[in-house]
Amino acid sequence: MMLRNNLKLQIAQKLYEGVELSNGKAVGLITYMRTDGFHISDEAVANIRSLIIERYGQNFVAQSPPKYFKKVKNAQEAHEAIRPTDIRYLPSMLAGVLDEESLKLYTLIWSRTVSCQMEPAILEKIQVDIGNADKSIMLRSASSRVEFPGYQAVFTDIVTEAGQDRDSDGSNHDLAFEVLNSLKTEDLLHLVETEGSQHHTQPPPRYSEASLVKKLEELGIGRPSTYASTLRVLQVLFLRERRKEGAQNTCHTSVNQMGKLDNFATGAYPDSKGRV
């Protein structure tokens, strides 16, 4: 979801506090969202697994309920992981109730919750090495296709269509797989065209809000409930630094412009690991 962190929290807060459904009943759609917890209650797990069997089949549900644990030392796990309060509130049922951004966030939470109790996907991979007679030039091509969709079935389910951003990539992986799979060892191939390209080493990309939150998590700084306020503070402090340097700034400066933020963050909090 391409939403700012503080906006996501505001939407999640609304979903947690309650939304009026088409029958006039106000219902909280997700559990408490300011949590680091990865665990889900046994009752919720049973309901999720029951839904998976009904919608996708017995072979899609994990043989035994998977257990997930937080790796961060200062994690506060008094609450469950963020999940729908009732897994049977399908995203498609809320398409006319929630606004677009709220539906996207709910769909993401619903899909991740269901998928965490499903079998992994099974991919069939193929790799072909192509070379000249003396093998002084070797080229490699690889492709894969889905043998068993597993948890990926959730993300292509019709009930999640309204709340998902669809990729515009039209590449057909199955077609590429079939072409490579049709080749046999020692097949002779004819060179049709060569195209040269030049590649320059690129510097690390500037931070987006998502990558910055991931960095904060790696450093053990803050918690999900504090990331939005931390980003706002860093933006304000960074703008102050820029003004001191005489740079011209506008109120629309975003995290994407903070090229120095990595050094700035560690400099601002040199010994505050786990605290903000």
C-alpha positions as a Markdown table, in Angstrom:
| # | Residue | x | y | z |
|---|---|---|---|---|
| 1 | Met | 0.0 | 0.0 | 0.0 |
| 2 | Met | 1.4 | 3.4 | -1.0 |
| 3 | Leu | 0.2 | 5.3 | 2.0 |
| 4 | Arg | 2.1 | 7.4 | 4.5 |
| 5 | Asn | 2.7 | 5.7 | 7.8 |
| 6 | Asn | 0.6 | 8.1 | 9.9 |
| 7 | Leu | -2.3 | 7.8 | 7.4 |
| 8 | Lys | -2.2 | 4.0 | 7.8 |
| 9 | Leu | -2.4 | 4.3 | 11.6 |
| 10 | Gln | -5.4 | 6.6 | 11.3 |
| 11 | Ile | -7.2 | 4.2 | 9.0 |
| 12 | Ala | -6.3 | 1.3 | 11.2 |
| 13 | Gln | -7.7 | 3.2 | 14.2 |
| 14 | Lys | -11.0 | 3.7 | 12.4 |
| 15 | Leu | -11.2 | 0.0 | 11.6 |
| 16 | Tyr | -10.4 | -0.9 | 15.2 |
| 17 | Glu | -12.9 | 1.5 | 16.8 |
| 18 | Gly | -15.8 | 0.4 | 14.6 |
| 19 | Val | -17.5 | 0.8 | 11.2 |
| 20 | Glu | -21.2 | 0.9 | 10.5 |
| 21 | Leu | -22.1 | -2.0 | 8.3 |
| 22 | Ser | -25.0 | -2.1 | 5.8 |
| 23 | Asn | -27.3 | -3.6 | 8.4 |
| 24 | Gly | -26.8 | -0.5 | 10.6 |
| 25 | Lys | -24.6 | -2.4 | 13.1 |
| 26 | Ala | -21.3 | -0.8 | 14.2 |
| 27 | Val | -18.5 | -3.4 | 14.3 |
| 28 | Gly | -14.8 | -3.2 | 15.0 |
| 29 | Leu | -13.2 | -4.9 | 12.1 |
| 30 | Ile | -9.7 | -5.5 | 13.3 |
| 31 | Thr | -8.0 | -6.2 | 16.7 |
| 32 | Tyr | -5.8 | -3.8 | 18.6 |
| 33 | Met | -3.3 | -2.5 | 16.1 |
| 34 | Arg | -0.6 | -1.0 | 18.3 |
| 35 | Thr | 1.1 | -4.3 | 19.0 |
| 36 | Asp | 4.3 | -6.2 | 18.2 |
| 37 | Gly | 2.7 | -9.5 | 18.8 |
| 38 | Phe | 2.8 | -12.3 | 16.2 |
| 39 | His | 0.6 | -14.8 | 18.0 |
| 40 | Ile | -3.1 | -15.4 | 17.3 |
| 41 | Ser | -5.6 | -16.9 | 19.7 |
| 42 | Asp | -6.5 | -20.6 | 19.4 |
| 43 | Glu | -10.1 | -19.7 | 18.7 |
| 44 | Ala | -9.2 | -17.3 | 15.9 |
| 45 | Val | -6.8 | -19.9 | 14.4 |
| 46 | Ala | -9.5 | -22.5 | 14.4 |
| 47 | Asn | -11.9 | -20.1 | 12.6 |
| 48 | Ile | -9.2 | -19.2 | 10.0 |
| 49 | Arg | -8.4 | -22.9 | 9.3 |
| 50 | Ser | -12.1 | -23.7 | 8.9 |
| 51 | Leu | -12.5 | -20.9 | 6.4 |
| 52 | Ile | -9.5 | -22.1 | 4.4 |
| 53 | Ile | -10.9 | -25.6 | 4.1 |
| 54 | Glu | -14.3 | -24.2 | 3.0 |
| 55 | Arg | -12.9 | -21.8 | 0.4 |
| 56 | Tyr | -9.7 | -23.5 | -0.9 |
| 57 | Gly | -9.8 | -27.1 | 0.2 |
| 58 | Gln | -8.2 | -29.4 | 2.8 |
| 59 | Asn | -4.9 | -29.5 | 1.0 |
| 60 | Phe | -4.4 | -25.7 | 1.3 |
| 61 | Val | -4.5 | -25.6 | 5.1 |
| 62 | Ala | -1.3 | -26.1 | 7.0 |
| 63 | Gln | -1.1 | -29.6 | 8.6 |
| 64 | Ser | -0.6 | -28.1 | 12.0 |
| 65 | Pro | -1.1 | -24.4 | 13.0 |
| 66 | Pro | 2.1 | -22.6 | 12.4 |
| 67 | Lys | 3.6 | -20.5 | 15.3 |
| 68 | Tyr | 5.2 | -17.2 | 14.8 |
| 69 | Phe | 7.6 | -15.3 | 17.1 |
| 70 | Lys | 8.9 | -11.8 | 17.2 |
| 71 | Lys | 12.7 | -11.6 | 16.9 |
| 72 | Val | 13.1 | -8.1 | 18.4 |
| 73 | Lys | 14.3 | -8.2 | 22.0 |
| 74 | Asn | 12.2 | -5.3 | 23.2 |
| 75 | Ala | 9.0 | -6.5 | 21.6 |
| 76 | Gln | 5.8 | -5.9 | 23.5 |
| 77 | Glu | 3.5 | -8.8 | 22.9 |
| 78 | Ala | 0.7 | -8.3 | 25.4 |
| 79 | His | -1.8 | -8.2 | 22.5 |
| 80 | Glu | -2.4 | -10.6 | 19.6 |
| 81 | Ala | -1.1 | -9.9 | 16.1 |
| 82 | Ile | -3.3 | -7.5 | 14.1 |
| 83 | Arg | -6.1 | -9.6 | 12.5 |
| 84 | Pro | -9.7 | -9.3 | 11.5 |
| 85 | Thr | -12.1 | -9.7 | 14.5 |
| 86 | Asp | -14.2 | -12.0 | 12.4 |
| 87 | Ile | -12.4 | -13.7 | 9.5 |
| 88 | Arg | -15.7 | -14.3 | 7.8 |
| 89 | Tyr | -16.0 | -10.6 | 7.1 |
| 90 | Leu | -14.7 | -11.0 | 3.6 |
| 91 | Pro | -13.2 | -7.9 | 1.9 |
| 92 | Ser | -15.8 | -8.3 | -0.9 |
| 93 | Met | -18.5 | -7.9 | 1.7 |
| 94 | Leu | -17.2 | -4.5 | 2.7 |
| 95 | Ala | -16.6 | -3.1 | -0.7 |
| 96 | Gly | -19.7 | -0.8 | -0.4 |
| 97 | Val | -19.1 | 0.0 | 3.2 |
| 98 | Leu | -15.4 | 1.1 | 3.5 |
| 99 | Asp | -13.8 | 3.8 | 1.5 |
| 100 | Glu | -11.0 | 2.8 | -1.0 |
| 101 | Glu | -8.0 | 3.2 | 1.3 |
| 102 | Ser | -9.8 | 1.5 | 4.3 |
| 103 | Leu | -10.7 | -1.4 | 2.1 |
| 104 | Lys | -7.2 | -1.8 | 0.9 |
| 105 | Leu | -5.8 | -1.9 | 4.4 |
| 106 | Tyr | -8.5 | -4.3 | 5.6 |
| 107 | Thr | -7.8 | -6.5 | 2.6 |
| 108 | Leu | -4.1 | -6.6 | 3.4 |
| 109 | Ile | -4.8 | -7.6 | 7.0 |
| 110 | Trp | -7.4 | -10.2 | 6.0 |
| 111 | Ser | -5.2 | -11.7 | 3.3 |
| 112 | Arg | -2.1 | -11.9 | 5.5 |
| 113 | Thr | -4.1 | -13.4 | 8.4 |
| 114 | Val | -5.6 | -16.2 | 6.2 |
| 115 | Ser | -2.3 | -16.9 | 4.4 |
| 116 | Cys | -0.4 | -17.4 | 7.6 |
| 117 | Gln | -2.3 | -20.7 | 8.3 |
| 118 | Met | -1.9 | -22.1 | 4.7 |
| 119 | Glu | 0.6 | -24.4 | 3.1 |
| 120 | Pro | 3.6 | -22.8 | 1.3 |
| 121 | Ala | 3.5 | -22.5 | -2.5 |
| 122 | Ile | 5.4 | -25.0 | -4.6 |
| 123 | Leu | 7.3 | -23.7 | -7.6 |
| 124 | Glu | 8.8 | -25.7 | -10.4 |
| 125 | Lys | 12.0 | -24.0 | -11.6 |
| 126 | Ile | 14.1 | -24.5 | -14.7 |
| 127 | Gln | 17.6 | -23.2 | -15.6 |
| 128 | Val | 19.2 | -23.4 | -19.0 |
| 129 | Asp | 22.8 | -22.7 | -19.7 |
| 130 | Ile | 23.5 | -21.7 | -23.3 |
| 131 | Gly | 27.1 | -21.5 | -24.7 |
| 132 | Asn | 29.2 | -21.7 | -27.8 |
| 133 | Ala | 31.1 | -24.8 | -28.9 |
| 134 | Asp | 34.2 | -24.2 | -26.8 |
| 135 | Lys | 32.2 | -22.9 | -23.9 |
| 136 | Ser | 34.1 | -19.7 | -23.8 |
| 137 | Ile | 30.8 | -17.8 | -23.7 |
| 138 | Met | 28.1 | -19.0 | -21.4 |
| 139 | Leu | 24.6 | -17.5 | -21.0 |
| 140 | Arg | 22.0 | -18.5 | -18.4 |
| 141 | Ser | 18.3 | -18.2 | -18.5 |
| 142 | Ala | 15.9 | -19.3 | -15.7 |
| 143 | Ser | 12.2 | -19.3 | -15.2 |
| 144 | Ser | 9.6 | -20.8 | -12.9 |
| 145 | Arg | 5.9 | -21.7 | -12.7 |
| 146 | Val | 3.5 | -22.4 | -9.9 |
| 147 | Glu | 3.0 | -26.1 | -9.3 |
| 148 | Phe | 0.8 | -25.6 | -6.2 |
| 149 | Pro | -0.4 | -22.1 | -5.3 |
| 150 | Gly | -0.6 | -22.7 | -1.5 |
| 151 | Tyr | -1.0 | -19.4 | 0.4 |
| 152 | Gln | -0.7 | -17.4 | -2.8 |
| 153 | Ala | -4.3 | -18.5 | -3.6 |
| 154 | Val | -5.5 | -15.9 | -1.1 |
| 155 | Phe | -4.0 | -13.0 | -3.1 |
| 156 | Thr | -5.7 | -14.0 | -6.3 |
| 157 | Asp | -9.1 | -14.8 | -4.6 |
| 158 | Ile | -12.0 | -12.9 | -6.1 |
| 159 | Val | -13.0 | -11.7 | -2.6 |
| 160 | Thr | -9.8 | -9.6 | -2.4 |
| 161 | Glu | -9.9 | -8.0 | -5.9 |
| 162 | Ala | -11.6 | -4.8 | -4.8 |
| 163 | Gly | -9.0 | -4.1 | -2.2 |
| 164 | Gln | -5.8 | -4.9 | -4.1 |
| 165 | Asp | -3.5 | -2.9 | -6.3 |
| 166 | Arg | -3.0 | -4.9 | -9.4 |
| 167 | Asp | 0.4 | -5.0 | -11.1 |
| 168 | Ser | 0.5 | -3.8 | -14.7 |
| 169 | Asp | 3.3 | -6.3 | -15.6 |
| 170 | Gly | 2.1 | -8.3 | -18.5 |
| 171 | Ser | 5.0 | -10.8 | -18.6 |
| 172 | Asn | 3.9 | -14.4 | -19.0 |
| 173 | His | 6.1 | -16.6 | -16.8 |
| 174 | Asp | 4.3 | -19.8 | -17.8 |
| 175 | Leu | 5.1 | -19.1 | -21.5 |
| 176 | Ala | 8.8 | -18.4 | -20.7 |
| 177 | Phe | 8.9 | -21.6 | -18.7 |
| 178 | Glu | 7.4 | -23.7 | -21.5 |
| 179 | Val | 9.9 | -22.3 | -24.0 |
| 180 | Leu | 12.9 | -23.2 | -21.8 |
| 181 | Asn | 11.3 | -26.6 | -20.9 |
| 182 | Ser | 11.0 | -27.5 | -24.6 |
| 183 | Leu | 14.7 | -27.3 | -25.0 |
| 184 | Lys | 16.8 | -30.5 | -24.8 |
| 185 | Thr | 20.4 | -31.1 | -24.0 |
| 186 | Glu | 22.8 | -30.4 | -27.0 |
| 187 | Asp | 20.0 | -28.6 | -28.9 |
| 188 | Leu | 21.5 | -26.2 | -31.5 |
| 189 | Leu | 20.3 | -22.6 | -31.2 |
| 190 | His | 20.7 | -19.9 | -33.7 |
| 191 | Leu | 21.7 | -16.4 | -32.8 |
| 192 | Val | 19.1 | -14.0 | -34.1 |
| 193 | Glu | 20.1 | -10.7 | -32.5 |
| 194 | Thr | 22.5 | -9.3 | -29.9 |
| 195 | Glu | 21.8 | -6.1 | -27.9 |
| 196 | Gly | 24.5 | -4.5 | -25.8 |
| 197 | Ser | 23.7 | -2.6 | -22.6 |
| 198 | Gln | 25.8 | -0.7 | -20.1 |
| 199 | His | 25.3 | -0.8 | -16.4 |
| 200 | His | 26.7 | 1.6 | -13.8 |
| 201 | Thr | 26.9 | 0.9 | -10.1 |
| 202 | Gln | 24.1 | 2.9 | -8.4 |
| 203 | Pro | 24.3 | 4.4 | -4.9 |
| 204 | Pro | 21.9 | 3.1 | -2.3 |
| 205 | Pro | 18.4 | 4.4 | -2.9 |
| 206 | Arg | 17.0 | 7.1 | -0.7 |
| 207 | Tyr | 14.7 | 6.1 | 2.0 |
| 208 | Ser | 11.0 | 5.7 | 1.5 |
| 209 | Glu | 8.8 | 5.6 | 4.6 |
| 210 | Ala | 8.5 | 1.8 | 4.3 |
| 211 | Ser | 12.3 | 1.2 | 4.0 |
| 212 | Leu | 12.9 | 3.7 | 6.9 |
| 213 | Val | 10.4 | 1.8 | 9.1 |
| 214 | Lys | 12.2 | -1.4 | 8.2 |
| 215 | Lys | 15.6 | 0.2 | 9.2 |
| 216 | Leu | 14.2 | 1.4 | 12.5 |
| 217 | Glu | 13.0 | -2.1 | 13.2 |
| 218 | Glu | 16.4 | -3.6 | 12.4 |
| 219 | Leu | 18.1 | -1.1 | 14.7 |
| 220 | Gly | 15.6 | -1.9 | 17.5 |
| 221 | Ile | 14.4 | 1.7 | 17.6 |
| 222 | Gly | 10.7 | 2.3 | 18.5 |
| 223 | Arg | 7.6 | 0.2 | 18.0 |
| 224 | Pro | 4.8 | 0.0 | 15.5 |
| 225 | Ser | 2.8 | 2.5 | 17.5 |
| 226 | Thr | 5.7 | 5.0 | 17.5 |
| 227 | Tyr | 6.9 | 4.8 | 13.9 |
| 228 | Ala | 4.6 | 7.5 | 12.6 |
| 229 | Ser | 5.6 | 10.0 | 15.3 |
| 230 | Thr | 9.2 | 9.1 | 14.9 |
| 231 | Leu | 9.1 | 9.8 | 11.1 |
| 232 | Arg | 7.4 | 13.2 | 11.8 |
| 233 | Val | 10.1 | 14.1 | 14.3 |
| 234 | Leu | 12.9 | 13.1 | 11.9 |
| 235 | Gln | 11.3 | 15.2 | 9.2 |
| 236 | Val | 11.1 | 18.2 | 11.4 |
| 237 | Leu | 14.7 | 17.8 | 12.6 |
| 238 | Phe | 16.0 | 17.2 | 9.1 |
| 239 | Leu | 14.3 | 20.4 | 7.9 |
| 240 | Arg | 15.9 | 22.3 | 10.7 |
| 241 | Glu | 19.3 | 21.0 | 9.7 |
| 242 | Arg | 18.6 | 22.0 | 6.1 |
| 243 | Arg | 17.6 | 25.5 | 7.1 |
| 244 | Lys | 20.8 | 25.9 | 9.1 |
| 245 | Glu | 22.7 | 25.0 | 6.0 |
| 246 | Gly | 20.8 | 27.7 | 4.1 |
| 247 | Ala | 18.9 | 25.3 | 1.9 |
| 248 | Gln | 15.5 | 26.3 | 0.7 |
| 249 | Asn | 12.7 | 24.0 | 1.8 |
| 250 | Thr | 9.0 | 23.7 | 1.5 |
| 251 | Cys | 6.4 | 22.2 | 3.7 |
| 252 | His | 6.0 | 19.4 | 1.2 |
| 253 | Thr | 9.5 | 17.9 | 1.8 |
| 254 | Ser | 9.0 | 14.2 | 2.3 |
| 255 | Val | 11.0 | 11.3 | 3.6 |
| 256 | Asn | 12.0 | 10.4 | 0.0 |
| 257 | Gln | 14.2 | 13.5 | 0.0 |
| 258 | Met | 16.2 | 12.5 | 3.1 |
| 259 | Gly | 19.3 | 11.2 | 1.5 |
| 260 | Lys | 21.4 | 11.6 | 4.7 |
| 261 | Leu | 18.8 | 10.1 | 7.0 |
| 262 | Asp | 20.7 | 7.0 | 7.8 |
| 263 | Asn | 23.7 | 8.8 | 9.3 |
| 264 | Phe | 21.3 | 11.5 | 10.7 |
| 265 | Ala | 19.2 | 8.9 | 12.6 |
| 266 | Thr | 22.2 | 7.1 | 14.1 |
| 267 | Gly | 23.7 | 10.5 | 15.0 |
| 268 | Ala | 20.5 | 11.7 | 16.6 |
| 269 | Tyr | 20.1 | 8.5 | 18.7 |
| 270 | Pro | 23.6 | 7.2 | 19.2 |
| 271 | Asp | 22.9 | 5.1 | 22.2 |
| 272 | Ser | 19.1 | 4.9 | 22.3 |
| 273 | Lys | 18.6 | 1.4 | 20.8 |
| 274 | Gly | 15.1 | 0.4 | 21.6 |
| 275 | Arg | 14.1 | 3.9 | 22.8 |
| 276 | Val | 13.0 | 7.0 | 21.0 |
